[in-house]
Amino acid sequence: MKLMGLLLAVSMCTFGVSAQAASTSDKNLQINKVAEGLGIPWGMAILPDGTMLVTQREGKLSRVNLDSGEKTDISGVPAVKAQGQGGFLDVALSPDYADSGWIYFTYSKDVDGQGATTLARAKLNGNALSDWNDLLVTNSRTSKGQHYGSRIVFDQQGHLFFSIGDRGERNTAQELTNHNGTVLRLKLDGSVPQDNPFVGQDNVLPEIWSYGHRNPQGLYYNVTTQQLWGIEHGPRGGDEINLIEAGKNYGWPEATYGKEYYAPVSIGQGKEVEGMENAIKVYVPSIAPSGLVQYQGEAFPEWQGDLFSGALALQHLNQVKLDNNEAVDEVRYLRDMNKRIRNVIESPEGWLYVSTDNGEIYRIQPAGNE
């Protein structure tokens, strides 16, 4: 298994480099800007009325009319620690939103001058949030400003997952007494499911679903296959796509393809380590991924089952084709825009919406779509 994983990882690195060098045509896509002036639009969620909630990292929440581009500020957002990579992060509607009205958020909370990735929920009444409740202020606070994560997804079985980066303290990602470098699983009310993998174990936080992550800024739960996908930032090289399973260790910082920023020096024990999970795909050089969907729609039937992520450093929309959960091809869109893609989501129509660090949101449809 380890040999097969090594061969696969090497082949993935190879086609990742070739995809970077190759030009990609967007000629089969209709790409329209639908909004601008949104700071750094980190999270996006489409409401039942067709408008979109957009979190802005600096601490704002807006409702965007996707037809006119009109933006309406939403009040009731708590103070966020908007420093470094922290701030107002993800937003996601509860699976039972029509009945409960709950909207879930992650943000960096100031705790005694340090930042902690925090999961909260609230309700939307008109243009204001109400009933704000911090469900979990994670044990991840440090004085550093990087690697907060964080995305939220649901399994449609009464649970949610959300991700947390190593917070710039890399070795803590291998320690189960804190939440750094983990994906957590909770019930919708914030309580711990009793079938979580580490429940009842001494010196382990029971919310932890998986660990050994560096900075997972993309999660997607496929409710049909019941699989949780994640994409995370490596250091200089070594971004990873992982199929995330209960109780597994994803290696950081002991197993990584990345190098130190100060020199081409390997990190940890090597590219693969016994007892730690191998990635489905590794990006060398790094693309700096953010956001993740596994396409399910009918608008682009040829994309069904493909993974899409934004790329910050290499400024494109990244598509990975899978075959039996193995990465077999890669395509890079929107490269001519030369913009950092911060997030990507799929709409009920099967269209993709992407946000950029320029404060814009674009809609991607099939060419000729009216």
Secondary structure, DSSP 8 states (H G I E B T S, - for coil): -HHHHHHHHHHHHHHHHHHHHS----TTEEEEEEE---SSEEEEEE-TTS-EEEEETTTEEEEE-TTT--EEE-B-------STT-SEEEEEE-TTHHHH-EEEEEEEEEETTEEEEEEEEEEEETTEEEEEEEEEE-S--BS--------EEE-SSSEEEEEE--TT-GGGGG-TTS-TTEEEEEETTS---TTSTTTT-TTS-TTEEEE--S-EEEEEEETTTTEEEEEE--SBS-EEEEEE-TT-B--TTTB-S-B-SSSS-B-TTBS--TTS---SEEESS---EEEEEE---SSSGGGTT-EEEEETTTTEEEEEEEETTEEEEEEEE-GGG---EEEEEE-TTS-EEEEETTS-EEEEEETT--
